[in-house]
Amino acid sequence: MMNKLFAVLLAVVAMGIVSVSAVAIMPGQTVEFAGGGMGKVVFDGQKHAAAGKKCDDCHKSGLFQMKKGTAKMTMKDMQAGKFCGACHDGKTAFGVKDMKSCAKCHKK
């Protein structure tokens, strides 16, 4: 009986790990977003980590929720300092208003 209970508990834990890893982007990895006519947007976690950023800097500050797919970003929002635009303001990091920087995020 104890072995069967242990097996069930192990299966539940394993399912939880798999479901979390299916929605989580680990530090140093990339995630892609639809970028409209400008091409997909690739978030590179490695570049941000190399710049000294941590996941919590954006996810615990209220800029982004932890669940993938919940942010409905627009360039207008970012230019107003929301989402990526909070840091990509032309001072902290290259600005989202700088037309020469589009290809740094948008990939055709």
C-alpha beads as a LAMMPS data file, in Angstrom:
LAMMPS data file: protein, C-alpha beads

108 atoms
107 bonds

1 atom types
1 bond types

-500.0 500.0 xlo xhi
-500.0 500.0 ylo yhi
-500.0 500.0 zlo zhi

Masses

1 110.0

Atoms # bond

1 1 1 0.000 0.000 0.000
2 1 1 2.813 2.412 0.898
3 1 1 4.607 1.744 -2.417
4 1 1 1.406 2.483 -4.360
5 1 1 0.896 5.758 -2.442
6 1 1 4.511 6.739 -3.088
7 1 1 4.125 5.967 -6.825
8 1 1 0.976 8.108 -7.055
9 1 1 2.658 10.974 -5.188
10 1 1 5.710 10.757 -7.444
11 1 1 3.487 10.838 -10.539
12 1 1 1.657 13.942 -9.268
13 1 1 4.944 15.735 -8.565
14 1 1 6.310 14.786 -11.996
15 1 1 3.174 16.092 -13.714
16 1 1 3.511 19.353 -11.822
17 1 1 7.112 19.770 -12.924
18 1 1 6.247 19.060 -16.557
19 1 1 3.318 21.498 -16.549
20 1 1 5.437 24.277 -15.009
21 1 1 8.280 23.754 -17.457
22 1 1 5.802 23.946 -20.351
23 1 1 4.991 27.579 -19.566
24 1 1 8.191 28.811 -17.942
25 1 1 11.063 30.410 -19.789
26 1 1 14.212 29.614 -17.907
27 1 1 16.948 32.232 -17.481
28 1 1 19.185 32.406 -20.505
29 1 1 16.598 31.077 -22.961
30 1 1 14.644 32.853 -25.677
31 1 1 10.941 33.342 -26.192
32 1 1 9.220 34.567 -29.337
33 1 1 6.262 36.916 -29.662
34 1 1 4.240 37.843 -32.731
35 1 1 5.647 41.151 -33.902
36 1 1 3.049 42.189 -36.432
37 1 1 4.295 43.377 -39.812
38 1 1 7.771 43.987 -38.428
39 1 1 8.431 40.287 -37.839
40 1 1 8.499 38.186 -34.700
41 1 1 10.064 39.601 -31.546
42 1 1 12.698 37.458 -29.895
43 1 1 13.329 38.017 -26.183
44 1 1 16.834 36.775 -25.399
45 1 1 17.158 35.927 -21.717
46 1 1 20.921 35.406 -22.062
47 1 1 21.487 38.982 -23.277
48 1 1 19.428 40.342 -20.397
49 1 1 21.233 38.138 -17.865
50 1 1 24.594 39.289 -19.253
51 1 1 23.419 42.875 -18.647
52 1 1 22.859 41.969 -14.993
53 1 1 19.085 41.593 -15.185
54 1 1 17.172 38.948 -13.278
55 1 1 13.729 37.505 -14.024
56 1 1 12.294 39.225 -10.933
57 1 1 13.380 42.645 -12.242
58 1 1 10.503 42.538 -14.709
59 1 1 8.221 39.850 -13.345
60 1 1 8.057 40.915 -9.694
61 1 1 8.020 44.635 -10.503
62 1 1 4.631 44.405 -12.198
63 1 1 5.869 44.946 -15.755
64 1 1 5.046 41.376 -16.743
65 1 1 3.047 38.553 -15.196
66 1 1 4.800 35.220 -14.712
67 1 1 2.482 33.321 -17.060
68 1 1 3.557 33.215 -20.694
69 1 1 1.080 34.748 -23.114
70 1 1 -0.597 37.149 -20.679
71 1 1 1.076 40.361 -21.898
72 1 1 -0.755 42.093 -24.738
73 1 1 2.017 44.479 -25.737
74 1 1 1.851 47.200 -28.336
75 1 1 4.546 49.584 -29.499
76 1 1 2.348 52.443 -28.278
77 1 1 2.385 50.936 -24.765
78 1 1 6.148 50.429 -24.866
79 1 1 6.738 53.973 -26.113
80 1 1 4.701 55.124 -23.095
81 1 1 7.149 53.307 -20.793
82 1 1 5.172 50.115 -20.257
83 1 1 6.455 46.545 -20.675
84 1 1 9.871 46.522 -22.417
85 1 1 9.709 50.313 -22.714
86 1 1 10.273 50.669 -18.969
87 1 1 13.984 49.933 -19.511
88 1 1 14.246 50.403 -23.274
89 1 1 13.821 54.146 -22.895
90 1 1 17.023 55.290 -24.621
91 1 1 18.747 55.848 -21.272
92 1 1 18.762 52.518 -19.423
93 1 1 18.908 50.543 -22.690
94 1 1 18.367 51.328 -26.368
95 1 1 15.001 52.979 -26.846
96 1 1 11.895 51.509 -28.426
97 1 1 11.402 54.869 -30.167
98 1 1 14.766 54.565 -31.989
99 1 1 13.898 53.357 -35.488
100 1 1 17.512 52.201 -36.013
101 1 1 17.062 49.667 -33.187
102 1 1 14.014 47.818 -34.564
103 1 1 16.048 44.828 -35.791
104 1 1 17.488 44.300 -32.305
105 1 1 14.123 42.802 -31.311
106 1 1 12.124 42.273 -34.510
107 1 1 13.295 39.375 -36.712
108 1 1 11.869 38.916 -40.208

Bonds

1 1 1 2
2 1 2 3
3 1 3 4
4 1 4 5
5 1 5 6
6 1 6 7
7 1 7 8
8 1 8 9
9 1 9 10
10 1 10 11
11 1 11 12
12 1 12 13
13 1 13 14
14 1 14 15
15 1 15 16
16 1 16 17
17 1 17 18
18 1 18 19
19 1 19 20
20 1 20 21
21 1 21 22
22 1 22 23
23 1 23 24
24 1 24 25
25 1 25 26
26 1 26 27
27 1 27 28
28 1 28 29
29 1 29 30
30 1 30 31
31 1 31 32
32 1 32 33
33 1 33 34
34 1 34 35
35 1 35 36
36 1 36 37
37 1 37 38
38 1 38 39
39 1 39 40
40 1 40 41
41 1 41 42
42 1 42 43
43 1 43 44
44 1 44 45
45 1 45 46
46 1 46 47
47 1 47 48
48 1 48 49
49 1 49 50
50 1 50 51
51 1 51 52
52 1 52 53
53 1 53 54
54 1 54 55
55 1 55 56
56 1 56 57
57 1 57 58
58 1 58 59
59 1 59 60
60 1 60 61
61 1 61 62
62 1 62 63
63 1 63 64
64 1 64 65
65 1 65 66
66 1 66 67
67 1 67 68
68 1 68 69
69 1 69 70
70 1 70 71
71 1 71 72
72 1 72 73
73 1 73 74
74 1 74 75
75 1 75 76
76 1 76 77
77 1 77 78
78 1 78 79
79 1 79 80
80 1 80 81
81 1 81 82
82 1 82 83
83 1 83 84
84 1 84 85
85 1 85 86
86 1 86 87
87 1 87 88
88 1 88 89
89 1 89 90
90 1 90 91
91 1 91 92
92 1 92 93
93 1 93 94
94 1 94 95
95 1 95 96
96 1 96 97
97 1 97 98
98 1 98 99
99 1 99 100
100 1 100 101
101 1 101 102
102 1 102 103
103 1 103 104
104 1 104 105
105 1 105 106
106 1 106 107
107 1 107 108
